[in-house]
Amino acid sequence: MRFIDEVEITCVSGRGGDGALSFRREPYTPKGGPDGGDGGRGGNVVLVSTERLNTLYHLRGRRVYPARNGRGGGPKNMTGRNGEDAVIEVPVGTVVVDAAQGTQVADLAEVGAVAVVCRGGRGGRGNSAFKSSRNRTPRQVEQGGDSEERVLQLELKLLADVGLLGFPNAGKSTLISRISRAKPKVADYPFTTLVPNLGVVSYGDDESFVVADIPGLVAGASEGIGLGHQFLRHVDRCSFLLHLVSVSDFGETVEDPIERFQALVEELGAFSEELSNRPQLLVLTKADLVGEDELKELAGRFQEHMGQSPLVISSVTGRGINLLLGECARRLRSMLDPEERSEE
């Protein structure tokens, strides 16, 4: 599995170059005075976000990223060369955390965002910088500034407008393959989705939004059981969430759909209280596998117990898909346009 969304790296900036100790010695000017140049600045370590990358896999095999040291100053007031920066490209949506302090350093949520995570040492001053009327032959120089070392944790949070959540085999992968060009693996067994998938959905003449398919949750996911807890961070940036609940087992004694939904909400709240308060929409999937009477009864039960009137869809037959997309587009518009939200 090449989807890597969390790595730890060590960044080391360059040391500043030392100032030079030198005096001008030329024919006819044997006492030309001090001419020692300043040292060059050490290189910085810089993170740059790019849309060319989708994962942090390229950083997995290398743990230390050093920048170049600055060169020392020279005679004739020559300043040393600055150290070359170490530029590290990361996917858009990467969050940078200081591993030692646990504080967030940067959030590279836009294309071309730049974060200087380690600054190079400053160049030391040469002896010509210390010349004065009282000290015409200074022999004082400065050493270059020290380098900076930092251990960073990089976490990738996918950028999506809508997040799909649900237990394994809830129909998330089938839905995203139906409404977008994403081609996730679809099969009749749990955990067919092992990595998050993104799909761009076109709606109407000029509207589009991004949907994220998160691997299926199970009871206890917030405590590390299953796969879903590894990827819940990817819905942090979603404007709202779609809770997909399969009705294929309706009428059987195991895994009542309402119990599934309640378990999903509890796991979401255990992972993040802020995430559990995100706007949500309940969707009943696989409607083609049960009769109309059963669907009406189940929708009524959700309305009674959860206070939500669910949307009913079938990704196989296309039932309710246009209605679902229209509701997603309407909600996104209302979040972006305060006037439209106030009219509702």
Secondary structure, 3 states (H helix, E strand, C coil): CCCCCEEEEEEECCCCCCCCCCECCECCECCCCECCCCCCCCCCEEEEEECCCCCCHHHCCCCEEECCCCCCCECCCECCCCCCCEEEEEECCEEEEECCCCCEEEEECCCCCEEEEECCCCCCCCHHHHCCCCCCCCCCCCCCCCCCEEEEEEEECCCCCEEEECCCCCCHHHHHHHHCCCCCCCCCCCCCCCCCEEEEEEECCCEEEEEEECCCCCCCHHHCCCCHHHHHHHHCCCCEEEEEEECCCCCCCCCCHHHHHHHHHHHHHHHCHHHHCCCEEEEEECHHHCCHHHHHHHHHHHHHHHCCCCEECCCCCCCCHHHHHHHHHHHHHHHHCHHHHHHC
